[in-house]
Amino acid sequence: MNVAVEQASDDSIDINGAEYSFANGRVFLVSTKGGKVSADQLDIPIGDADYDAEADRISGLREVQEFL
């Protein structure tokens, strides 16, 4: 199953026909479980640490662990 990112700008992204404003968060959990695409947008601040450190921090958050 493919996830379609149909449009993106500095302010928002369109995932499978639904528009998400980055003002509401920049972390997305996208799933194709059960053959259906779903996207959850999380309002988690992204810090100034390097990419690997931020990815490790975010992946350890409760919301992300529950998704995984």
C-alpha positions in Angstrom: 0.0 0.0 0.0 1.4 3.4 -0.9 1.1 6.6 1.1 0.6 9.6 -1.1 2.1 12.9 -0.2 0.2 14.9 -2.7 1.3 18.4 -1.8 3.6 20.1 0.7 4.7 23.6 1.5 6.5 25.4 4.2 3.3 25.5 6.3 1.5 22.1 5.6 1.6 18.7 4.0 -1.2 16.7 2.3 -1.2 13.0 3.2 -3.7 10.9 1.3 -6.0 13.8 0.8 -5.9 15.2 4.3 -4.1 18.4 5.0 -2.0 18.8 8.1 -0.7 22.2 9.3 2.8 22.1 10.7 1.5 24.6 13.3 -0.1 21.5 14.9 3.2 19.5 15.0 5.9 18.2 12.7 6.0 14.6 13.8 3.8 12.1 12.0 3.1 8.5 12.6 1.9 6.9 9.4 0.5 3.4 9.2 -0.8 1.1 6.5 -2.0 -1.5 9.0 -5.0 -3.5 7.8 -4.6 -2.1 4.3 -5.8 1.3 5.4 -3.6 4.5 5.6 -3.8 6.5 8.8 -1.7 9.4 9.9 -1.4 10.7 13.4 0.1 14.2 13.9 1.9 14.8 17.2 2.7 18.2 18.6 6.1 17.2 19.9 8.8 19.9 19.9 11.8 19.2 17.8 14.9 20.4 19.5 18.2 21.8 18.2 20.2 18.6 18.8 21.7 16.8 15.9 19.4 14.6 13.8 20.4 11.2 15.4 20.0 12.5 18.9 16.5 14.0 18.1 15.4 10.8 16.3 16.5 8.8 19.4 14.7 11.1 21.8 11.5 11.2 19.8 11.5 7.4 19.1 11.6 6.9 22.9 8.5 8.9 23.7 5.5 7.1 25.0 3.2 8.0 22.1 5.7 6.7 19.6 6.5 3.5 21.5 2.7 2.8 21.7 2.5 3.2 18.0 5.4 0.9 17.4 
